[in-house]
Amino acid sequence: MINEYKGLVRTREDGSEMINYDDAAFPSYIYDGYVYSGCTWEKVPHFHKDIELLSVHSSCMGYSVNGTNIFLERGDTIFVNSDQLHYSYATPPREGRYIIAVLHPTILCSNYAVEAKAVMPVISNKKMPYIHFRNGDRDAAQMQELMFKLYREGLGNEFLITKTFFEIWELIMIRSSETGNISSDVQSNQDLHNDVLKAMMSYVDKNYMKNITLNDVASAGGVSRSLCNTIFNKYTQMTPVEYIMHYRIRKVADLLQSGDMSMTEIADMTGFSSASYMAETFKKFYKFSPREYKKTIRQS
């Protein structure tokens, strides 16, 4: 893991997230994490080829997958399939604590037969963007136990991670075989809007430092301003303008955490007209001024 990227969402050219793996030679990220209202990693829409597993062990929290909001309680685990748009969010007043595991499916692909028969049928199943293992379900306790095993025994042990991932995958395959059908028309519309949003997010990623408008973002997705607003609200619970501002503020947080630039330099690099406007906006999102945030990060 690269420590200076811890807690930050970095993206590739296509907009997908670059996972900060625990070991660059083995594609897994396992962490005992938390989310609270106003933290820099709350409500950050992203997607990646890796599958994501999150098991809540204290309090509760929310999770959004392709615009569907899922309430997660203690004992719940959610599986997010490959390439799905998702993010976590807090459900005040308490912070939610969880074990998270982001694992690339290639870990399971010991040979072509396994990949073709056990892995691809799941990750290519567009009818199954996620699975919610609810506390009390017949397999929920076993799933959470396996998640704790990944965290407590797996760190630094690639063999044990692989072995446990196969056990987790078996539970996912059983659930996958039980998944009901979704109307093809509904699914097609969801896929289209998902792809449009990814194109618009990618445009923001490449141009956030410029003076971009709603028209610019809508054009990047090939949709009208009205549909642009509808898609952003559905999938991110933000308007396009709010998303742009949130994106810029996250970039400010990245620069405060990893560099020693002046506030004016950071404002120039992140599309703000002045350092004072940047500071005012930053405090609205994160309850800290940029200087207070930087001091807190450096101390911790």
C-alpha positions in Angstrom: 0.0 0.0 0.0 1.2 3.5 -0.8 0.5 5.5 2.4 0.1 8.9 0.8 -2.8 7.6 -1.2 -4.6 6.0 1.7 -8.2 7.1 1.8 -8.0 8.8 -1.6 -9.8 7.7 -4.8 -7.5 7.8 -7.8 -8.9 7.1 -11.3 -7.6 5.8 -14.6 -8.1 7.3 -18.0 -11.5 5.5 -18.4 -12.7 6.8 -15.0 -12.3 3.5 -13.1 -10.7 3.5 -9.7 -7.0 2.6 -9.2 -7.1 0.4 -6.1 -4.4 1.1 -3.6 -3.6 -2.6 -3.1 -1.9 -3.8 0.1 0.8 -5.3 -2.1 1.4 -4.2 -5.7 2.2 -7.8 -6.6 -1.2 -9.2 -5.4 -4.5 -7.4 -6.2 -6.2 -7.2 -2.8 -7.1 -4.4 -0.4 -8.4 -5.4 3.1 -9.1 -2.9 5.8 -11.0 -2.3 9.0 -12.7 1.0 8.0 -15.3 3.5 9.1 -17.5 6.2 7.6 -19.0 9.3 9.2 -20.9 12.2 7.9 -18.6 14.7 6.2 -15.5 12.5 5.8 -13.6 12.8 2.6 -14.4 9.3 1.4 -18.2 9.5 2.0 -20.5 9.8 -1.1 -17.6 9.3 -3.7 -19.1 7.5 -6.7 -16.6 5.1 -8.3 -16.3 1.8 -10.1 -13.6 -0.8 -10.8 -13.1 -4.2 -12.2 -12.4 -5.6 -8.7 -15.3 -6.9 -6.7 -16.0 -5.3 -3.4 -17.2 -6.8 -0.1 -18.1 -4.8 2.9 -19.3 -6.3 6.3 -20.7 -4.0 9.0 -19.6 -4.9 12.5 -20.6 -1.8 14.4 -23.6 0.6 14.2 -25.0 1.0 10.6 -24.4 2.8 7.4 -25.7 3.2 3.8 -24.4 1.9 0.5 -25.5 3.0 -3.0 -25.1 0.7 -6.0 -26.2 2.0 -9.5 -28.6 4.4 -7.8 -30.2 1.9 -5.4 -29.6 2.8 -1.7 -29.1 -0.1 0.7 -29.3 0.3 4.4 -26.7 -1.9 6.1 -27.0 -2.9 9.8 -24.5 -4.7 12.1 -24.1 -8.2 10.8 -24.9 -7.3 7.2 -22.5 -7.9 4.3 -22.8 -6.5 0.8 -21.2 -7.9 -2.3 -20.7 -5.4 -5.1 -20.1 -6.9 -8.5 -17.4 -5.9 -11.0 -17.7 -2.5 -12.8 -20.7 -1.3 -10.8 -21.1 2.4 -9.7 -21.1 2.5 -5.9 -20.3 4.5 -2.8 -20.8 4.4 0.9 -22.5 7.0 3.1 -23.1 7.7 6.8 -26.3 7.3 8.6 -25.9 9.7 11.6 -25.6 10.1 14.5 -23.0 7.3 14.8 -20.2 6.3 12.5 -20.5 2.9 10.8 -17.6 0.5 11.1 -16.9 -2.3 8.7 -14.4 -4.7 7.2 -13.9 -4.0 3.5 -12.2 -6.3 1.0 -11.6 -5.2 -2.6 -10.4 -8.2 -4.6 -9.7 -8.7 -8.3 -11.4 -11.7 -9.8 -8.2 -12.9 -11.3 -7.2 -14.2 -7.8 -9.8 -17.0 -8.4 -8.8 -17.8 -12.0 -6.4 -20.7 -11.4 -7.2 -22.0 -14.9 -9.6 -21.4 -17.8 -12.2 -23.9 -16.7 -12.6 -22.2 -13.3 -12.7 -18.8 -14.9 -15.3 -19.8 -17.5 -17.5 -21.9 -15.2 -17.3 -20.2 -11.8 -16.1 -16.6 -12.2 -17.3 -15.1 -15.5 -21.0 -16.2 -15.0 -21.1 -14.1 -11.8 -19.1 -11.0 -12.8 -20.8 -10.8 -16.2 -24.3 -11.2 -14.7 -25.8 -7.7 -15.4 -28.9 -8.8 -13.5 -26.9 -9.0 -10.3 -25.1 -5.7 -9.5 -25.0 -6.5 -5.8 -26.0 -9.1 -3.2 -27.2 -8.0 0.3 -26.4 -10.7 2.9 -28.8 -9.5 5.7 -28.1 -10.3 9.3 -30.3 -13.3 10.1 -30.1 -14.8 6.6 -28.9 -18.4 6.6 -25.5 -17.5 5.1 -24.9 -14.0 6.6 -23.1 -15.1 9.8 -20.8 -17.3 7.7 -20.1 -14.5 5.3 -19.1 -12.1 8.1 -17.0 -14.7 9.8 -15.1 -15.1 6.5 -14.7 -11.4 6.2 -13.1 -11.2 9.7 -10.9 -14.1 8.7 -9.6 -12.2 5.7 -8.8 -9.2 7.9 -7.3 -11.0 11.0 -5.4 -13.8 9.3 -5.1 -12.8 5.6 -3.0 -9.6 5.7 0.3 -10.5 4.1 -0.7 -14.1 3.5 -1.7 -14.4 -0.2 -2.5 -18.1 0.1 -4.9 -17.6 2.9 -6.6 -14.7 1.1 -7.0 -16.8 -2.0 -8.4 -19.8 0.0 -10.9 -17.6 1.9 -11.9 -15.8 -1.3 -12.8 -19.1 -2.8 -15.0 -19.8 0.3 -16.7 -16.4 0.0 -17.1 -17.0 -3.8 -19.0 -20.2 -3.1 -21.6 -18.4 -1.1 -21.8 -15.7 -3.8 -22.3 -18.4 -6.5 -25.1 -20.0 -4.5 -26.8 -16.6 -4.2 -26.2 -15.9 -7.8 -28.0 -19.1 -8.9 -31.0 -17.9 -6.8 -31.2 -14.4 -8.2 -34.5 -13.6 -9.9 -34.8 -12.1 -13.3 -35.0 -8.3 -14.0 -37.0 -7.0 -17.0 -34.7 -6.7 -20.0 -36.2 -3.2 -20.7 -35.4 -2.0 -17.2 -31.9 -3.5 -17.3 -31.2 -2.0 -20.7 -32.2 1.5 -19.5 -30.1 1.1 -16.3 -27.0 0.0 -18.4 -27.4 3.0 -20.7 -27.7 5.5 -17.9 -24.8 3.9 -16.1 -22.6 4.2 -19.1 -23.7 7.8 -19.7 -22.9 8.7 -16.1 -19.4 7.1 -16.4 -18.7 9.2 -19.5 -19.8 12.4 -17.7 -17.8 11.5 -14.6 -14.7 10.9 -16.8 -15.2 14.4 -18.4 -15.3 16.0 -14.9 -12.2 14.1 -13.9 -10.3 15.4 -16.9 -11.6 19.0 -16.8 -12.4 19.9 -13.1 -9.7 22.5 -13.0 -11.4 24.5 -15.8 -14.6 26.5 -15.8 -17.0 23.7 -16.9 -20.7 24.1 -17.2 -23.8 21.9 -17.1 -23.9 22.0 -20.9 -20.3 20.7 -21.1 -21.1 17.8 -18.8 -24.3 16.9 -20.6 -22.6 17.0 -23.9 -19.9 14.6 -22.7 -22.7 12.1 -22.0 -24.6 12.9 -25.2 -27.8 13.8 -23.2 -29.9 16.9 -22.5 -29.3 19.1 -19.5 -32.6 17.7 -18.0 -31.5 14.1 -18.4 -28.0 14.9 -17.2 -29.6 16.3 -13.9 -31.9 13.2 -13.6 -29.0 10.7 -14.0 -26.7 12.5 -11.5 -29.5 12.8 -9.0 -30.5 9.1 -9.3 -27.0 7.7 -9.2 -25.1 10.1 -6.9 -27.8 12.0 -5.0 -26.1 15.2 -6.2 -26.8 17.6 -9.1 -24.1 17.8 -11.7 -22.9 21.2 -10.3 -22.8 19.7 -6.7 -20.8 16.7 -8.1 -18.3 19.0 -9.8 -17.8 21.0 -6.6 -17.6 17.9 -4.4 -15.0 16.5 -6.9 -12.9 19.7 -6.7 -13.0 19.7 -2.9 -11.8 16.1 -2.8 -8.9 17.1 -5.0 -8.2 19.9 -2.5 -8.1 17.4 0.3 -5.7 15.2 -1.8 -3.3 18.1 -2.3 -3.5 19.1 1.4 -2.7 15.6 2.4 0.1 14.8 0.0 1.8 18.2 -0.7 3.1 21.5 0.7 1.6 24.0 -1.8 0.1 27.3 -0.7 -3.7 27.7 -0.6 -3.5 30.0 -3.6 -1.7 27.3 -5.6 -4.2 24.7 -4.6 -7.1 26.9 -5.5 -5.6 27.5 -9.0 -5.0 23.8 -9.5 -8.6 22.8 -8.5 -10.7 25.3 -10.5 -11.5 27.8 -7.7 -11.5 31.5 -8.4 -9.8 32.3 -5.1 -8.3 30.7 -2.0 -11.0 32.3 0.1 -13.8 30.8 -2.0 -12.0 27.4 -1.9 -11.8 27.6 1.9 -15.4 28.6 2.3 -16.6 25.7 0.1 -14.2 23.2 1.8 -15.6 24.0 5.2 -19.2 23.5 4.0 -18.3 19.9 2.9 -15.9 18.8 5.7 -16.6 21.1 8.6 -12.9 22.0 8.7 -11.1 24.9 7.1 -8.3 23.6 4.7 -5.6 24.7 7.2 -7.4 22.9 10.0 -7.8 19.8 7.9 -4.1 19.8 6.9 -3.0 20.2 10.5 -5.3 17.3 11.6 -4.1 15.0 8.8 -0.4 15.8 9.6 -0.9 15.1 13.3 -2.7 11.8 12.7 
